[in-house]
Amino acid sequence: MTPTAHELLRTTADRLACDPDANPLVPRVTRGRARLRTIAVLALEQRHVIPADRRSFLHLALRAAEAKDPESAAFFEALADGENLAEERLAPLLQACGVSEAEAAAYEPRAGCQAYAAYVAWLALNAEPVDAVLAITANFASWGRCCGDIAEALRERHGFTDEACGFFDLFAGPAPDLDRQALAAVQAGLDRGRVTAAHLRHGRLVQRYEEMFWETLAGVDDAEGAAEGSG
């Protein structure tokens, strides 16, 4: 029996869910053990991730429209708009972390932090758009939970303002309109027979590349700690 869109979104998210306790960095942040410099590096990496993802989402929207899949096109257009807002909210975070414009411009991104964006670009070129909807949506809960935990910790432990935490709040909060668009895209994909088994493979890789993002930042935090210990 063919699942409904709601069932497929739920089961895909359940099958691909990450163990929050396995995250190597976020628990450090919530316990006050991570260095503020690590949060600064996270924000600096996002300066590169955000524009890359925005272009990928726009390309996916274009491909979906050309394939007469307006529901997936609308979903990816909404994601691209969200990246615009994320970019606006990143500046106060960088400022709160003490990152100057000159440092931000000179920053060299790390491969482990950019692997997610690189794979989203691969999806933009190669994946069936509705499969990409499923793969990316399955990752939302994990990313959003991490952002919510970090925002809470930054407020409590570092006195960050709502404006400084706005980047994390954007992803941590509910997005009912986006949820409805994802549901419509997946249902249309099911109705047209365009959902393939590849969505699970795509989703596993999306999750793994996000794990690499946190692992790389945990390595940054370790290096900062070692530098402090030897200083």
C-alpha positions in Angstrom: 0.0 0.0 0.0 1.4 3.4 -1.0 2.0 5.6 2.1 0.5 9.1 2.3 2.9 12.0 2.2 2.5 12.6 5.9 3.4 8.9 6.6 6.4 9.0 4.3 7.8 12.3 5.8 7.4 10.8 9.3 8.9 7.4 8.6 11.8 9.0 6.6 12.6 11.3 9.5 12.3 8.5 12.0 14.6 6.2 10.0 17.3 8.9 9.5 17.1 10.5 13.0 20.4 11.3 14.7 21.1 10.5 18.3 21.2 13.9 20.0 23.5 12.5 22.7 26.0 11.6 20.0 26.6 15.2 19.0 30.2 16.0 19.9 29.7 19.7 20.3 26.2 20.8 21.3 26.3 19.2 24.8 29.5 21.0 25.5 27.8 24.3 24.6 24.8 23.6 26.8 27.1 22.6 29.8 29.2 25.8 29.3 32.3 23.8 28.4 32.6 25.0 24.8 34.6 28.0 23.9 32.9 31.1 22.5 35.5 31.1 19.8 34.0 27.8 18.5 30.6 29.5 18.1 32.4 32.3 16.2 33.8 29.6 13.9 30.4 28.1 13.4 29.1 31.5 12.4 32.0 32.1 10.0 31.4 28.7 8.4 27.7 29.6 7.9 28.8 32.7 6.0 29.8 30.2 3.3 27.1 27.6 3.8 24.2 30.0 3.5 24.9 31.5 0.0 25.8 28.1 -1.3 22.6 26.5 0.0 20.6 29.4 -1.4 21.9 28.9 -4.9 21.3 25.2 -4.6 17.7 25.6 -3.5 17.1 28.1 -6.3 18.5 25.6 -8.8 16.3 22.8 -7.4 13.3 25.2 -7.7 14.2 25.8 -11.3 14.6 22.1 -12.1 11.3 21.3 -10.4 9.5 24.0 -12.4 11.0 22.7 -15.6 9.8 19.2 -14.7 6.3 20.6 -14.0 6.5 20.0 -10.3 5.3 23.3 -8.9 4.9 22.0 -5.4 8.6 21.1 -5.0 9.5 24.4 -6.7 7.5 26.3 -4.2 9.2 24.4 -1.3 12.7 25.2 -2.5 11.9 28.8 -3.3 10.7 29.1 0.4 14.0 27.5 1.5 16.0 30.0 -0.5 14.0 32.9 1.0 14.8 31.5 4.4 18.5 31.6 3.6 18.2 35.3 2.9 16.7 35.8 6.4 19.4 33.6 7.9 22.1 35.7 6.3 20.6 38.8 7.8 20.6 37.3 11.2 24.1 36.1 11.0 25.7 39.5 11.3 24.6 40.2 14.9 25.9 36.7 15.9 29.3 37.4 14.4 29.4 40.8 16.2 28.4 39.2 19.5 31.2 36.7 19.1 33.7 39.5 18.5 34.4 38.8 14.9 35.4 41.8 12.8 34.5 42.4 9.2 38.1 42.0 8.2 38.4 38.6 10.0 35.2 37.4 8.4 36.4 38.4 5.0 39.7 36.6 5.4 38.3 33.4 7.0 39.2 30.2 5.2 36.4 27.6 5.6 37.0 24.0 6.7 36.1 21.1 4.5 34.3 19.2 7.2 32.0 22.2 7.8 31.3 22.7 4.1 30.6 19.1 3.2 26.9 19.5 3.8 26.6 22.4 1.4 28.6 20.6 -1.2 26.3 17.7 -1.0 23.2 19.9 -1.3 24.8 21.3 -4.4 25.1 17.7 -5.7 21.5 17.1 -5.0 20.6 20.3 -6.9 22.3 18.9 -9.9 21.4 15.2 -9.7 18.5 14.3 -7.4 14.8 14.1 -8.3 13.5 17.3 -6.6 10.9 15.5 -4.5 13.6 13.1 -3.3 15.6 16.1 -2.2 12.6 17.5 -0.4 12.4 14.3 1.7 16.1 14.1 2.3 16.5 17.7 3.4 13.2 17.8 5.4 14.3 14.7 7.4 17.3 16.8 8.6 15.3 19.7 9.9 14.5 18.2 13.3 18.1 17.4 14.1 19.4 20.8 13.0 16.6 22.7 14.6 17.1 21.0 18.0 20.8 21.8 17.9 20.1 25.4 17.1 17.6 25.7 19.9 20.0 24.2 22.5 22.7 26.6 21.4 20.5 29.6 21.5 19.4 28.8 25.1 22.9 28.3 26.2 24.2 31.5 24.7 21.5 33.5 26.5 22.1 31.8 29.8 25.9 31.5 29.8 27.1 34.4 27.7 24.3 36.9 28.0 23.6 37.0 24.3 20.6 39.1 23.3 17.7 38.0 21.2 19.2 39.7 18.2 22.5 37.9 18.6 20.6 34.5 18.9 18.3 35.3 16.0 20.2 33.0 13.6 19.7 30.0 15.9 16.1 31.0 16.8 15.2 31.1 13.1 15.9 27.4 12.7 14.8 26.3 16.1 11.3 27.7 15.8 8.3 26.0 14.2 7.8 26.5 10.4 4.2 25.5 9.7 4.1 27.0 6.3 7.2 25.2 5.2 5.8 22.0 6.7 2.7 22.4 4.6 4.8 23.0 1.5 6.9 19.9 2.1 3.7 17.9 2.6 2.2 19.2 -0.7 5.4 18.5 -2.6 5.7 14.9 -1.3 2.1 14.2 -2.0 2.3 15.5 -5.5 5.5 13.4 -6.0 3.7 10.3 -4.8 0.7 11.0 -7.1 3.0 11.4 -10.1 5.2 8.4 -9.2 8.3 10.5 -8.8 9.4 9.5 -5.3 12.2 7.0 -5.6 14.1 4.8 -3.1 17.1 7.2 -3.5 15.5 9.6 -1.0 16.8 7.5 1.8 20.3 7.3 0.5 20.3 11.1 0.0 18.9 11.6 3.5 21.6 9.4 5.1 24.3 11.4 3.4 22.7 14.7 4.4 22.6 13.5 8.0 26.2 12.3 7.9 27.5 15.5 6.4 25.7 17.4 9.2 27.4 15.2 11.7 30.7 16.1 10.0 29.9 19.7 10.6 29.6 19.2 14.3 32.6 16.9 14.5 34.8 19.5 12.7 33.6 22.2 15.1 34.3 19.9 18.1 37.8 19.6 16.7 38.1 23.3 16.6 37.0 23.5 20.3 39.6 20.9 21.2 42.3 22.8 19.5 41.3 26.0 21.2 41.4 24.2 24.5 44.9 22.8 23.8 46.1 26.3 22.8 44.8 27.7 26.0 46.5 25.0 28.0 49.9 25.6 26.4 49.6 29.3 26.6 
